[in-house]
Amino acid sequence: MSDRLVFACSCERTMSLDTAVIGQACGGELRTADQLCGRELDRFREALATGRPVTVSCTLQAPLFDEVAEEAGAEDRVVYAKIRETAGWSSDAAAAGPKMAALLAAAAEPLPDAATVALESRGVALIYGRDEVAVEAGRRLAEHLDITVLLTRPGEIPPLHRNAFPVLQGTIRTAKGYLGAFELGIDDYALPAPSSRTHLVFGAPRNGAVSTCDLVIDLSAGAPLFPAHAVRSGYLRADPGDPAAVERVLAEASHLVGTFDKPRFIDFHGDLCAHSRSRITGCTRCLDVCPTGAIAPAGDTVRIDPYVCAGCGSCAALCPTGAAAYALPTSDALMRRLRSLMRAYRTAGGQNALVLVHDGDHGEPLIDALGRYGDGLPAHVLPVQVNEVTQIGPEVIAALFAYGAAGIRVLVRARAKHDLEPLYRTLTLGETLAQALGYGAEDGGRVVETIETDDPDLLGAALRQATPGRQAAVPAGLLFLGNKREVLRHTFRGMHSAAPAPVDRVPLAAGAPFGGLDFRVADCTLCLACVSACPTHALSDSAEQPLLGFEESLCVQCGLCAATCPEDVITLRPQVDFAAWAAPRRVVKEEEPFCCTQCAKPFGTRSTIERIVERLRERHWMFSGAGGEARLRALTMCEDCRVEVAVNQGFDPHAAPERDKPRTTEDYLRARAGG
C-alpha cells in the first residue's frame, strides 16, 4: 500500500462502486465521491494539500483538476484513470470492481514523455492541383500563407484579376521532405503569359525544376506524392471533388505556421544494429516494413529520420536486437504499467483477463461509444491504450501471459492507415508460443488476434464471443526491466516459467527473429570469421585456446554468420529453445592449438595448418621439387620463425618457372595461315 490517495467517483451515481473490492488493489488509500468535479471539489483540494500523490478516476474533467492542481503547485502529483466508459458504464458493471482497481493502480505508473524534434514552418505553401479548385484554395489561404499554385496539365483556367500569388504549370515527379523542409522535382514547368486573356496561356515548358516549401496541399486527385501519405507531416491531401474534405484541409493548413514539437518515436542504437557487416547484408526487417520510407541503409547500420518517422512502431516491434526501441513509452515503462494492471486485477479477485490493446485516435472513441450507447466492455476485458497498436512487440505478448492474461485482442481500424503485416507477424509469433506452452483456449480458438472494426457494437460482440485461454497457475511477479532485448529475454523466460504446459522448444517459421544455428562441425576450421560478423555476440571465441562458442538467446537469425562462413558450415534454425536460453554459452567446436615446430609457440589450429599444408603439397611450384619440403615446414612455424627461415634459405621469389607467353591475335592468324 503506497501513500497515494485514490479518488473513485460514481459520476453523479451513474455507476456503482464496489469499494470493498476496489480498495483491495487500487494502489493507495481509496476515497469515493459522487461529484468530485463539482460540489466535492474541495475534497480534491484538501487531498492536494496533504502533499501525497493523487489518482482521480475521471479524464473528462482533467482540465479542471489540472487547473486546481496548478494553483496548488501539485500538477506533477496528479494522474488520471478512465473507469466510467471502460468499466462503470456497462451491463457488467456489478462485476467490474477488479477491473476498476486494476485501471486505477495502472494509472499510477508514470509513462515518461519521449524526446522531441522541432519542425519549423514559415508558411510557404505549394498548392498542387489541376483546375479552379486549386486556384480558389490559393485565394482562401493567401491571407494566411505564402502561396504558390502549381497546376498539372491544366485546362482553360481563367486568369486572376490581381496576381496576389503565382499560378504556374508543372507536374511533380519527385518529392521528399516533411513540414518545413519539402523539396519537389517538377517537370513541364512553365510560367503564364501576362497577356493571358480568357484563360491562362503558359510559355514553353522545361523539365528539372526544383521547388522548396514548408507544406504541400495536394488537390490534384492523382497518386499521393508520398508513401503512407496520411501520416506525412505537412502533406495535406484532399479529393477536389469533395468540398467538405477540401475545407478540412484548408482549415488545417492555415494553422501550420510556427514551430512544432514532434516526438522522437524511436530510440535508435546503431551499435546493436544487425543490418550488415563487411558489405554483407544481414537483417533488413525495419527497412522492409517502414511505411513512410524514414529508414535507409547507412553502412553497417541503418539511419532513421525522426522528422519523417510517423511513429507506427513496426520497426521497433520487429527489431530483434533492440537497436530500434519505441520511446512512447519505453519498453520498461510499459512493463511497469502492465504488471500493475494484471497484479491489481488478480489481487482484487479478477479472473480470465482479456487484454484489449488499442490506440487513442481510433480505439478510445470506439470504447467510449460502446460505454455510452451500448452494453459497454465486459467486466473481464482490460483496456490498455498505447500510442500505436503496431508498436506492440513479442515482449508485450509474452509479459501479459506471464502476468496472468487469458487472451489478448488488438483493436485496429477496418481500413488501416498503413500496412498491418508487421503486426500480423508479431501476433502470429505470440499465438504460436502461447499455443505451444498451453495457454490456448479449450475450444482450440486463438488467444492472440486482432479485432478489425469501426463499429462499437461489433467490438462488443467480438469481445463477448472471445473464449478465454488457460491462465498461468502462478503468474510472474518480477518486473521485467532493462533495454528492449533484455526485456524480451526476461519476458520469454517468464512466459515459459508460468506456462500451464511448458515445453523446452518451439519451432518457428522461416524468417523468425529467434533461433539457433546448426554447424557441420567436422568441416569447421575455426577461422572465426563468423565471430567477427556476428553483431549480437551470440558467437564468440576465447583468448585462451581455439574454440567457437554460441549463446542462443542472443541470436537474431540475421544470417550474417552463414553468409560470411568460407566453409559454408552454418545453417539457421528458427525456434525458441527455452532450455538453451536458460543455459550458458555452449562450445560448438574446440581444438588444441598448433604449436610452432621451431619455438613451440601456439599460433593457429591444427586442422587449419594441416589443411593448408595438404592443399599446397605438390600443387604449387613453391612447395614441390627441390626445396619444397623445407618450405612446407616453414608453414608449420609461427610468423617470427617463418621470416627467419625464409631469410636464411635465401628464397628467390623470382625463381618461378617461366610461364607460357599469352597468345595474341597474330599467333592465331599465323596458325590459321599455316605459318
N, C-alpha and C positions, 0 to 999 in steps of 0.2 A: 504494500500500500504506500503510494507516494503522498507528498503533501499537497497534491493537486486538488483543486475544487472543481467538481464536475456538475454543471447545471443540465438537467434533463427537463425540458419544458414540454408540457402537453399541448401547447399551441391552442390556448383557449379551450382546452378539454376536448379537442377533436381526435385525440388518440389516447389510449390507455397506457400507463407506465407501470410495469411490474417492478416496483422499487426493490423488492427482496432479491430478485434475480439480477437486475441491473447493478445493484450495489455490490454484488459479489466480485465483479470483474471489470468495472468501468474505468479503472486506472486511477482512482482517487476517492475523495470523500464526496458522496452523492448528495446533491441538493436538488429538489424538484421545484417546479414553478408552473404556473398556468399562463402567465402573460409577462414573461421576463422583459420583453421589449417595450412594455407599456407601464402599467401601474406598479409592476415589481422591479422596475429598472434600478431603483435604489439598492436592491439586494445585490445586483451586479457591481454597483459602485463600492459597496461595503466589502465584497469579495476582493476587489482590486486593492483596496486599502490594506488588506492583510499582507500584501507582498507575495502571496502564493500564486503559482501558475493556475490558470483558469481554462476550462474547456466549456464551450457553450454549444448546445445541441441545436443550433439554428444557423443556417447560412443565408437565409433570406434577409435577415436584419443585421448581417455582419457589418455593413457600413455604419449603422447606428452604434453598434457596440465598439467598433474601431474608433469612432469619434469620442466616445466616453473614455475609452482606454487611453487615447492620446492625451486627453485633458488630464488624466491621472499619471501620465508618463509610464504607462504599463502596456503599451501596444505590443511589446515583444513577449508578453506573458500570456497572451490570449490565442487560443486556437479554436477552430470550429469543426463540428461534425454534423452531417445531414442525416437525421434519423426519422424525419417526418415522411418524405416521399419514398424513402428506401425501406422503411420498416413500419412506422406507425400508421400510415395511410394504406392499409392492406387488409384484405379479407382474412389474413393470417395474423393480424396484429396481436391477438391474445397470446400467441406463441412466440412473438418476436423479441421477448426480453433478452435472450442470449445474443441476438444479432445487435440490438441497441447497445448492449455492454461492449461488444466487440468493436463497433464503429466508434464509440466514444474513446475506448482505450487506444485504438489505432491512430486516432487524430492527434494524440499527444506526442507521437513520434515525429520529430521535425524532418521536413524534406528541404534541405538547403537549396538555395537558388543556384542556378547554373551561371557560369561566366557569360559575358555578353560581348558582341562586336557591334560597332557603330555603323549604321547606314546613314549617309548624308545625301539629301536631295535638295537641290536648289530650285526645283520646279521646272526644269527644262523637259518638256514632254513632246513626244512624237506620236501623232495620231495616224494610224495606218488604216486606210480604208479604200473604198472603190467608187463611192458615189457621194451624193449630197449629205448623207447621214454623217460622214466623217467631217465634212466642212461645217455642218451645223454644230457638231460636237466641239469643233475648234472655236466657233463663236461663243458657245456656252462657257468654255473654260478659259478664254483669252484674258478675262479679268483676274484669274487666279494663278495661271501658269504661263510660262513662256512656251507658246505653242508653235509647232510646225506640223502641217498636214501633208502626208505622203499618200498619193493615190496610185494604186496599181491597176494598170490597163483601164483607165477611166473612160467613160463615155462622154457625152456632151454635158459638161459641168458648167453652170452659169458662173461667170466671174464675180469676184467680190466687188462691192461698191467702194470699199475702202480696204486697202491691204493692211489690215491690223495684224496679220500673221501670214507667213509664207504658205502657199499651196503648191506642191511640187508633184512631179510624176516620178514613179520609181517602184521597183519590186525588190523586196528584201530577200536576199539569197542566203545570208548567214547572219546569225545573231548569237551574241554571248553577253554575259554580264548579269547584273542584278540592280536593285534600286540604287540609283545614284551613280551607276557605272556601266551603262549599256553601251555596246559597240555593235553597229549594224553594218553589214556589207550590202550595198544597193546596186542593182543593175537597172538598165533602162532609165537612167536618171536624166531628168530634163526640167528646165525652167519654163514657166508660161510666158508668153509674149505680153508685154504691157498693152499692146493694141488689141488684145482679145475682146471681141465684141459680144456676140451672142453666146459663146461658150469659150472655155479656156483652150487656147491653142499652144501646144508645147513645142519647144525647139527640138533640135537634133539630140537624141538620147546618147548616153555613154554608159559604159559599164565600169564597175570597180570603185564606185563612190563609197565613202565611209562616213557614217554619222554617229555621233556620240550624244547621249541624252541620259536623263535621270529616270524617266519612266516611259513605258511604251503602252499605248492604248490601242488595242488591235480590234478594229471593226471591219476587217476585210472579208470575213466569212470563209477564209481559206484555212489551210492546215495551220495548227499552232506553231509558233516560232520556236518553242522550247519543249523538251520532254517534261512530263508532269507539270504542264503549264499552270495548273491551278494553284500550285504552291511556290511559284517563282516570284520572289519579292519584286514589286514594281512593274510586273507584267499583268495588265488588266485586259481581259478579253470578253467580248460580248457579240452575240449574233445581231447584226444590224437590222434584221427583220423583227427583233423583239424589243419594242420600245422600253418595256419595264427593265429588261436586262441592261440596256444602254444607259438608262437613268441611274441604275445602281452603280455602274462603272464610273460614270461621270461624277457622282457624289463622292465615291471613294477617292478618285484621282485628285479632286480639288483639295483634299486634306493631306496629300503626300508631299509636303514641303517641310523641311527641317531635318533634325537628327533623330534617328530612331534606334533604339537598342534591340538587337536581335539575339536570342540565346545562342550560345555556342553549344549545340546539342551533343556533339561527340567530343569526348576527351580522348585524343589520339596519342599513342606512344609508339613512335616509329621503331624503337629498338626491339619491340615484340612482334613486329610485322613479319609474316612468313611469305611475302609476295614473291620474292626471288632471291637467288644467290648466284654470283658469278655468271650473270646473264642467263640463268636457267629459271624459267617461270615455275613458281610453286602454287601458292594459294591465290585465287582470284575471286573469292566469294563476294567480297564487298564490291568489287568492280562489276560483277555480273548483276547485282541486284539494285544498285543505286538508281532510283528513278529520275533524278534530276541531273545526272552527269557531274555531280560535285566531287567525285573521286577519280583520280588519274594516277597512272604509274609515275613513280619518281625514283628511279634506280632500283635498289633492293627493296624499297618500301613503296607506299602509296602516299598521296597527298590529298587531304580533304579540305575543300574550300568552304570555310564556315559561312561565307556570305551567300553561297548558293545552296548549301545544305538546308533542306526543309524539315529535318528532324523526324523523318519516318522511323529511324532506328533500325532499319533492316540490316544495315551493315554491322551494327553492334550485336544484334540478335544472332547473326550467323558467324561472327568473327570467333574462331576457336581459340585464339591466343590471348584475347583481352586487349589487343592493340587498339581496337576501336571499342570504347566503352560509352554507354549512354550516360549523360550527365544530368538528365532532368527526370527523375533523380538519379543519383549514383546507385550502383547495384547494392552496396551495403546499406544505404539509407532505405531502399525499398525492402530489403530483407528485414530490417527492424520493424517496419510497419506491418509486413505480412506476419511476422512472428507474433507481434502484439495482437493482431486481429484474430488469428487462429487460436492463440493461447487463451484469450479472454472468452471467446465463443465456447471453447471446451470447458473452461472453468465455470462458466455460467450454466452449464448443462446442455449446450447445443449438440446436435447430432447431425450426421450426414451433410456436412457443409459443402455446398456447391458454390464455388467462387466464380463470380461474373466479372471478367475484366472488360473495361470499357473506357472510352475517351470522353473528354468534356464536350467537344463540339457536336457529336452525334449521340453518344450513349447517354449522357446525363439528361438531355431533354426528353429522350425516349423513356427513360426510367421515371422522370417526373410526370410525364403524361400518363404512364401506367398507374402511378400512385394517385393522381388527381382524378382520372376519369375511368379507371378500370379497377381490377382486383388487387393491384399492387404487386410487389415482388413477394414470392413465397418466403416464409419465415426462415427457411434454411439456406436461402440464397444470399451470399455476402458480396456486395458490390465493391470492386476495387478500381478506382479511377487512376488512369495513367495518362501521360501526355499523348502518346500514340500507341494503339494496340500492337502495331508492328514492331515496337521496341521489345516485346516480350521474347526472352531467350529461354533456352532449355533449363537454365538455372532457376528461373522463376517457377516453372512447372515442377521441377524436382523438389524445390523448397516447400511448395504448397502441399504436395503429397507427404513429404516428410513431416510437416507440421499437422497433418491430420485431415486434409481435404478429401472429400469423397468424389470430387469431379471438378472439372474446370471448363468454363464456357467463355469464349471470346466474342464479344458483340462487335460486328462490323457492318458497314453500310451495304445495302442491297447492290449499289453500284459504287465500288470503291474509288477513291481519288487516285490511287496508283496500284500497281501490281501487288497482289496479295500472295504470290507464290512463295516468297521467303517465309511468310507467316505460316502457310500450309506446311512447309518443310519442317519448321520448328515444332508445330503441333503434332505432325506425324511422328517425329522423333520422340516427343513426350508420350504419345499414345503407345508407341512400341515398347518403351521402357515400362510404362505403367502396367500394360497387359502382361508383360513378361514377369514382373515382380509381384503379380497377384492383386493389383489394385483394380482390376476390371470389374464391371457390373455382372450380376448373376445372370442377366438375360443375354450377355455377350455384347451389349451395346458399347459404344465408345464412351470413354470418360474424359477425353480431351477433344474438343471440337469447336467450331465456330457456330454462331447464330447470325445469319446474314439477313437482316430485315430493317426496314424503315417504319414498321408498323408496331406500335406498343402492344397491341393485343396479340399479335403473332409472337412477340417476345415473351409475353406472359405465358402463352400456351406452350412454347418450346421449353421454358423453364419448368413448368409443372409436369411436362411429359418426360423430363430427363430422369433416367434411372440412376440412382447413386451407386458408385462403386464401393469396393471394400476399403475401409479406413485402416490406417496404421493402428495396430494394437497398442503400441506405446509410442506416441508421437515424439519426434525430436524436440528437445528443449534448448539445444545450443543455438546461439546466434551465429549465423554464417557471415563472417566478416573477411575483409581483405580486398585485393583487387579483383577484377572480373573473373580471371582464370582461377584464382584461389577460391572465390565464392562458388564457382561452378564445381570444382573438385569436392568441396565440402558438402554442397547440396546433393550431389550424386551419391556420395557415401552415406549421407543422412537418409536419403530416399531408400537406399538399399538396406540400411540397418533397421528401418522402421517397416519394411515391406511385409505384407501378410504372407507371401510365399517367395522368399528371396531365392535367386539363382545367382551363380557366380559369373555367368557370361551371357550377354545378349547380343546376337548377331545384328548388324545394321546393314542398310542398303549402301550400295556404292556411292561415294561422294560424301558420306557422313563425316563430321569433323572429329570423330574419336575412333581409335582403333589401335591395333598392334602391327607388328612387322614380322613377316616370315623371311628367314635367312637361309640360303644354301650355304651352310657353314663350311662345308668341305672346300668350296671354291673361293671363300673369302680370304684375301691376302692381308687383311688388317692394314690396308693402305690408309684408312681413316678419313678418306675423302667425304664420307657420309657425315662424319662428326663435324667437320668444318662447315658443311652445308646446312646442318640442322639448326633452324632458328630458335627452337624452344629448349635446346639442350636435352632433348629426350635421348639422343645418342651421345655417348661420352667415351673418353679414353682414360688412361691412367699415366701418371708420370713415373710410376714405379716399374711397370712392365707392359709389354704389348697386349692390349685387350680392348674389346669393344663391349660397352655396356648399354643397356636400354631400359628406360623407365616409361612404361606405357601410359601412365596418367598424364604425361607431358606431350604425348604425340598428338598432332592435329591433322595427320593424314594429308599434309601439303604435297607430298611426293617428291620433294627436293632430294632426299637421300637416294631414292630409287633412280631418279634421273641423273644423279651425279655419279653413282657407283660405276666404276670402269669395268667391273666383272659382271654386272647385271645380276646380282645375287639377292636383291631386296624386292619383296612384294608387299603391297599394302593389304591389310586385313581389317576392314571396318567393323567395329564392335565396341561394346563397353564390357571390359573384363574387370569386374569389381574386385576380384581376388588380386589381380595384377595391380590395380590402383592402390590397394592397401599394402602391397608388398614393396620392399626396397628395390633399388636398381638390380636387374639381373645381368649376369655376364653372358653375352652371346658367344664370344669366342675369346680364347686366351692362349697365348703361346709363350714359350721360353724365348728370350731374346737371343739373337745370333751374335756371338762374340767374335771380335776381330781375331783372325788367325795369327796375327803378328803380336798384338799387345793385349789381347783378351778384353778389349773394351766393347761393351754391348752397343750396337748401333742400328739394329734392324731386327726383323723377324726371320726365323729360319725358313719358313715357307717362301717368303718373298725372295730372299737371296738365292735359295736353291732353284727357284723357278727361273730367275734371271740367268743363272749360270747355264742351265739346261737349254734355254732358248737360244743362247748365243754360241754354245759349243758347236764348232764345225759349221756354223751357218753364217759366219761373218769373217771376212779376211783377217780382222784383227785378232780373232780368237781361234784361228786354225793354222795349221802348218807350224813351222819353227817359231818358237816363242809364244804360241797360242796358249799353252797350259800356264805359262808364267803370268800371262795377262788375265787369265781366268782366276788364278789365285789372287790377283790384285783386287778382284771384285769381292772377295771374301774378307777384305780388310776395311778398317774404318777410313774416314776421309783423310786423316793425317798420314797414316801409314801408306795409303794408296798413292798419295802425292810423292812421298819419299821413294817408293819403289819405282814409280814412273820416271822420276829424275835419274835414279841410279841405272835403270835399264837403258836409258838413252833412247827412248821411244821416238821415232820419227813419224809424225802424223802425215807426212807427205810420201811415205813409202807404200802407199796403197797401190795395188796393181792397176796398170793403165786400163782405163775403160775404153770400150769401142767408141769410135767417133760417131756422133749422130749423123744420120743420113739426111742429105739435103735434096732439094728438088732436082738439082743437076745429077746427083747419083741415080735417082730413079729414071731420069730421061736417058742417061748414059746406058743403064742396064736394059732399058726398053729398046735402045738402038743397037744393042749387042756390043757396045764398046767396053 
